[in-house]
């Protein structure tokens, strides 16, 4: 089967967050399963600078309103197993410093940029005569591909065999633009209605994809349920309820070369589930590095954006209670000023028990994951979450709120501690249970072992996606 991943980000070439990591990480595991795999992404300035002489393999024009844009397709190759990345080259739209905007905000022509990207993906398939079976589109930037395939300029015989899958990485980002961009996007105005792409008088890229894609996924089973509710659906819950039979959740994976305590060169000592001496050395090293006292109480770690969405305000409200148990807290991250100030003030007040670092440090992030006894993720909502997966693989027991991917990946009392109420009291109840369990070494050890035996590899995720691609093929 030939699967083409269409995304505005593909790591290691361009990324701003989790989207690029996910798409870049899934390519090779899918290829290992025997599929022909390729990706398509814009040819951004950063890629142009790193790969200035990419071979051009196709060229064509795409009408954008009253103008026509000349588009070239350039090819990158990823080695072993071979994966081709097609770069959509239109300098007027993509040769810029930022992927989506500058320090002054989003680019005003993002609707034109990513509608052209979606159309160019289909044009490159035709130009290169690629026998694509499935286009796997990611987020709003590629969400118009299913629209063009079924109802736009892409609805033509040579593309009729292709099936589409759209993955929602974060429902809050939808690509909503003024209605006049319908002309620039080359979409028929008959689509500008509440059953298709119209959204409160504007056009909504993601909504169009949700309506027209053959199948929909998001990044965890629980999040797939949550986004069908008014609380989490960001205004698209009705569309998702209508497509509920076609919506499923597939958990993200972890790059096991990057996050593996037996191989990690960023931590003071390597270790595994069968030999945990190295973890004790990592804990001692982290305490020394951050000036924390030696204690028999647990060390809690956080690597996160310090924002209310992540529930860090709940933790900030109870640091004094946590310190009263003799437990320690290490925080790495930046975010909302008042939360950051509260945490920094706590570190000044209790320097032997609380350490906060706001300048991101990748090495320190690994040291915190390895050296902590437990990690804290009290998120109000979390599509998938990765920190809890990293922590489990390192034998660092997660304390999480029951939401999104956290609910899917942490079993209360088995591979972590789970709480429900998004309140300081709800969080502290879970922290207290973790502290009490930590005082029972055999019981704590059983949690650590259970965590480290979990399979969060991308190979697992790839098998789940491959099964979904197979089911799409059966509908042809």
N, C-alpha and C positions, 0 to 999 in steps of 0.2 A: 504494500500500500504506500502511496506517495502522500505525505502530509506536509503542508506548507504552513508554518507558523507566521502570522502577520502581527507585528507588534511595533510600537513606537520606540521600544527599548529592547536591546539584546545585550546582556553582559557577555564578554568584557568590552564590547565596543561602545556602548552608551547606556547609562543608567542614571536614574535619580532616586531609585528606591527599590522596593521589592519586586515590582513588575519586571524590570530588567534581569534581576537575579533568577526569577522563576523561568522566564523564557530561555535565558542562556543556559540554565541548568537542565532543562528537560530535553534538549536537542539530542545529545549523545546517548542517554539512556533509551530513548525511542529508537535511535539508529541501531543500538545493540540488540534490540528485539527483532531486527531484520527489516524494519521499515525504511523506505527512502524518505529522508527528512531534509527540509530546507527551511530557511527563514527569510522574511522580507522586512526591511526597516528603512527609514530615511537615511540619506547620506549626509549626516550632520557635519558641521565644521570640525568637531573633534575627531571624527572618523577620517575626514579628508586630510587632516594634519598628520594623523598616525599612519594612514594608508593612502598616500597621494597619487599613486600610480595604478589604481585598480583597473583591471581590464573592463572595457565597455562591452557588454554582450547584447544590448538591444537599445533602441531609441524609438520614440513615438511622440506624438502631440496629443495633448488633452485639452479640450475646450473648458475654460473657466469663465463663465459669463460671456462677456464681450471680447475676451482675450483668449489666445491659445498658448499653452505653455509647453515648451520643449522639454521632454523628460528622457534622461538616459538611465540605463540600468547597469550597475557595476557589480562585480562578483568578488566575494571573499570566500576563502575556504578554511574550514576548521578541520584539523587532522584527527584521524584515528579514534572512532570511525568517522569517515568523511561526511561533513555536513556543509552545504553551500548556504551562504548568506547573501541575498540579493539586496543591494543598496539602491534606493530610489533617489536619483540625483536631479534635483532642480534647484540650482544655487539661489535663485531669487526667494525661495521659500525655506530652504533648509541650511544654507551656509550662514549660520548665525551662532553666536556664543552659547546661547541657551537652547535647551530642547523645546521648552514650552513658553518661555518668557525671559524677561530681564529683571533686574532689581526693581524696576518700576511696575511690574505686573505681567500678566499674560500677554502674549503677542495678539494684536487686534485681528490678525488674519488667520488665527488658528483653525477656523472653520474651513478656509480655503486650503490651508496646508494639509490637513488630515483627510479632507474629502478627496483631494488629489492623490494623497498616499493610497487611500483605499481603491480608487479607480486604477492607479498605476499597478497595484498588485494583480488585478485582473488582466490588465494589458500585457504585463510581462509574461503571464501564463500563456496568453495567445501568441505573443511575439516569439517566445522560445519553444512553443509547442510542448509545454510541460504536461505530462499526464497526471495532473494533480487529482487525487481522489477526495481529499478533505482539506479545507482551509480552516485552520484553528486561529480565530481572531481574538485579540486580547484588548479589553477595555474600550472606552469610547473612541480612542484614536483610530481603531480599526473596525469599529462597529458598523460602519456603513457598507462594508463589503457584502454582508448578506442582503442588504437593501438593493445594492446595485445588481447583484446576481439574480434576484427574483423580480425586481420591479424597475430597474434602471437600465442604463446603457449597457450594463454587463449581461443583461438577459438575452443571450444569443446561443445558438446551437453548440458551438465549441466549448461552452462552459456549462452546459446543461447537466453534465454528469457529476459535477462537483457538489459535495455536501458541506455544510458549514456548522462549526461549533464556536460559540462565543463564550469566553470566560470573563466573569466579573470579578476583578480583584478588589475593588472598593466601590460600592454602589453610590457613594457620595459624590464621585467624580463622573459626570455624565456628558459633558460636551454640549452645553446649552447655548444657542446663539440666536441672534435676531433672524426673523423669517426671510429677510432679503437674501441671505446666504443660500437659500434654495436654488437660486439661479446660478450662483458661482459653483455650487456643488453639482450642477447638472441634473437635479432631481425634478421630476414632474410635479407640478403643484397639486395633482390629485392625491399625492402622498401626504400633503399638509392637512391632516385631519387627526382627530383624537385616537383613531384606531391604528395610526401608523406613526408618523414622525413628529406630529405637532404636540407641543407641551406648553400649556398656558400661553398661547400666542407666539411661542418661539419654536425653533426646531431643536430636537434633542437627539444627538447622535446615538447615545446608548439605547434610548427607547426604540429607535428604529431597528437596531440590532436585535434587541430582545423580541421584537415582533416578528422579524423575518428570518432569524437564524433557525436552522433545523434543530439544534440542541443547545442547551445553555448549561454552563457549570459555574460554580464559584469555588472558593478555596477552602471550604470545609462543609461537611454535611449540616452542622448546626447553623452556620451562617446562611446556607441555602433556605433553611426554614425561617430564620429571623427576618430576612429581607422581604419576605412575603407579608410582614406585619407593618402597621403604620409607624410603630416606634423605630424600626430600622430600615424601612424601605425607601426612604428619601424621596417620597412622592411617586415611586414606580411600583409600589406594592400591588396595585391592581393589575398591572401588566404581568407581573410575576405570578400572581395567583392564577391568571388565565393560562399561563404557560407552566404551571406547577408539574404537570406530568413529564415535561421535557427538561426540567431543571434538576440538577444533582450537584453534590458537593464532593470534590476530590482534594484531599489535603496536599499542601505543598510538601516538598521534601527538604533535605539538608544536604549540602555539598560535603560529602564524607572525607574529602581531601582537606577541606578547610576546617572542618569541625570534627576532630577525632582526637581524644585525649591520648591515644597511644602513639600518635604521630605529630602532635601539635608542637612546633618549635617555638611558639610564643610564650609557653608556660614554663615555670622553673623545672618541672619534672613530669615525665610521661607516665601514664598509668592506664589500667584497664579494669574490667569487672573482676578479673581473676587476681589482680594485684593492685591494691588501692593505696600502697605506701606513698606513691607519688602525689596523690590527692592531699594527704596530710602535709607534704612538703609545699604544695601550692598554697594551702591555707596559711601556713606559717609565713611563707614568702609574701603573700598579700598583706598580712597584718604588719609585717616589718616595713614594707614599702609605703604603707599609708599611715604608719604611726599608731596602729591600734594595739591595745593591750592583749596579752595572752589570757585567754579565759576558756572555761569549759562549756560556756553557753554557745548556741549556734551563731554563725555569721550569715546574715542575709545579704544578698546582692541584688542590685538592679542595674541593668543596662537598658535605657529607654529614653524616649522623648519625655520631658517632664511637663506633661499636659494633663488636663482633666480627662480627656478621652482615655488616657492610660490609667486613670484612677490614682495618679500620684498624689493628688490633693488629699485623698483618704489616708494615705500613709503619712503625709506631712502632719496631719492632725493628731497622730498618735505616737510620734517618735519618743516622747517622754515616757509613755507607758511601755514601749518596747525596751528602752534603755533600763527601765526599772526591773526588768527580768534578767538583766546582765547580758542580754543579747546585743549583737553588734550589727551595724548597717553600713553597707558600702554602696554608693550611688555614682553612676557615670551617665551623664546626659545633659542636654540643654532643653529649654522650653519656656513656659510662661514665667514672667518675671517674679510674680509673687510666690509661686511654688519653689522656684529656684532659690529665692532669698530665704524662704523658710527652712529649706534643707541646709543651706550654707550656714545660717544662724545656728541650727542644731549641731552642726559639726564643730562650730566654735565653742558651743556650750559644753558638749560632751566629746572632746577630741579623742579620748581613748576608746570610744564606742561608736562614733559616727564619722565617716569620711565621705566627702562629696568632691567629685571632679567634674567640671563643666566643659572642659576642652576635650573633644573626642580624641580618643587614643585607642587604636585598634588592638595594640598589644595589651593594654590594660583591660579592654573588653574581654579578651580571652582569659586573662589572669583572674578576672572577677568570676567568670563562668566556672573556671576550674577550681578556684580557691574558696568559693562560698559553699556553705552547707546547703543553703536553700536560696531560691530566687523568688521574687515577689512580682506578680503581674495582676493587679486589681482592676483590669480594664473595664470600662463601662461597655465598650463593644470592641470586638477584635475579629476581623474576617478570618484570619488563620492564626497568626502569631508564629514567630520563629524562636524567640528567646527561650520559651519553655521547651522546645525541641532540643536546642543546643544544650540547655541545662540538663535535661534528662540523660542525654548521651554522655555527659561529663559526671553523672552521679550526683548532680545538684538538684535537690528535690523542689519542684515548683509549688508555690502557693498562688492559686489563681481564682478569679471570679468565673462563675459558670456562664460563659457567653462565647459565641462563635467557635473558632477553632480551639480555644482553651477548653471548652466543654468536651470536645471530641478527643482531645489528646491527653487529658489528665483524669485518671480514675481516683476518686477520693479515697484516701487511706491505702492505696495500692501503688500508684505512681505519682502521688502528690496530695495536696490538700485543696479542696474546692469549697467556695462559699457563694452565697446567692445575693445577699443584700449589698447594694453599692453604697455602703455607709462605713464610717470608721469602725463602728462596733462589729459589723459583719466581717470586715477584714481582720480585726484584732482577734476575733474568735478563731479564725483559721490559723493565724500566727501562733496563738496560744496552744492550739492542738499540735502544731509543728514542734513547738518548744518542748511540750510534754513528751512527744514521741522521741525527740532527739535525746532525751534523758534515759531512754531505754535502748541501749546500743544494739541489741539483737533485732528489735523491731525496726529501728532506723536503718540498719544494714539491709533488711529485707526490702525496704523501699528503694534504697540506692541500687541494689542489684536488679530489681524489677525495672527501674528506669533505664539502666545501662543496657538491658537486653532488648529494648524496643528497636524496631526497624523503622527509621525515619528517612531512609535513603530515597533518592530520586528514582531508583529502580522500581520501588514499590509504586510511586506515583505514576511512573511511565506505564506500568502494567494496567493500572486503572484507566488511564487515558486511552491506551491501545484497545481495551475492551469497548470503550465508548466509540472509538473510530470504527471498530468492526460492526457495531450495531447501526451506525450511520450507513455503512456500506450496504447493509441488508435492506435499507429503505429505498435503494435506487431502482 
